[in-house]
């Protein structure tokens, strides 16, 4: 509120403006003393709660990475194939178990193809009409149509065929016949591999009969047996085939070169046939086998545990920094400690986590009770953890399942830690509630600050009014005194 008096004391000559300002400054300091400190401390605490929550969420993310299904079930894959040749590759899946197989690749998957030589003539122009391509059978049958325009060249028809979403492709190789005429070898690939996918047909309809090259070249009624085309003169048919491997002598088929369901726990991709230079007594080719071995990967599991130990130590360090006490000088807080200096919730949570980790026990085989210390995890005097990798790997070697279940099983240490931390980090959890309370406190202080500003405006107005009256009165006294002095 702007005052109607801007220069108090102008009538009397007394510096009432300084008196008013000093009174306002004193009143403002009294009011701000009640709000500024409270607001600053609430903001510092709110920042500290936010940092604690972020640190806990990062720690929880590391816990959840270890507690997912089969997170510790790390496996190493070894294939004894030559270093300069890859016959097949293997990826171990989450549920892989120890295994050893002798693998041979007998056949790679291939797609159905048809090809023929077409003499397009000098003009290389085809009559108008429609080509209908069909793949699949029954409910799985799919078709697409190619509208050939009058006068289209073989190259234009190839481009029209390739404009489809079924995976069918058409390719041309240009050459000349014995008479020197331009000829093309047209190859159409169904794009679908596997022995069950030998069902491509091409029908022709709506020919214009214009006298240009006939579209009948393209008609393909389908295969008969392995390689003969029914009513499809001119086409050479190549059948689609399965990929075939043997696993310990058992033949396994796949429509593609990827075997992702046939062998539990792994995905195998065939790359090259393992034919040798020898044949058996019947003259059949002999396929070399290569050993596939999958076993626990102790190094990978150890790295996971090292990551947990690192995440735990980072959390403890963050908590220590946040909890560090402030120092005081002449009774005044220097605010040089952590943003949650001496906070009871923080200290309680840190102690809860430390006590849980250091005292956690679990039952092994029989009734034997053991702890993390028996598995290579050490607790240092500064509150941090340390992993003895050698001792940990020895425990993995002696009892892999016990170690995995102890840390990542449903009742394992990391799962329980995750549940403990979740009470603080979840929406509506303990830290969210505390943030809401602090934000409410800050809002209340800001409302009080707004009220104080209104009060100070009214206070200033009252001071100016009071000193204006005093200024007028003193000015009157001065005028009377001056008059008396002049007549005496």
Helices and strands as residue ranges (DSSP letters): H 16-67, E 75-79, E 88-92, E 99-107, E 111-119, E 129-135, G 138-140, E 142-148, H 154-162, E 169-176, E 182-193, G 195-197, E 201-205, G 215-218, E 223-224, E 228-229, E 236-238, E 243-247, E 250-254, E 258-259, E 266-270, E 275-279, E 285-287, E 290-296, H 298-323, E 328-329, E 332-333, H 344-359, E 361-363, E 369-371, G 372-375, E 377-379, E 385-387, H 389-398, H 400-408, H 413-425, H 430-487
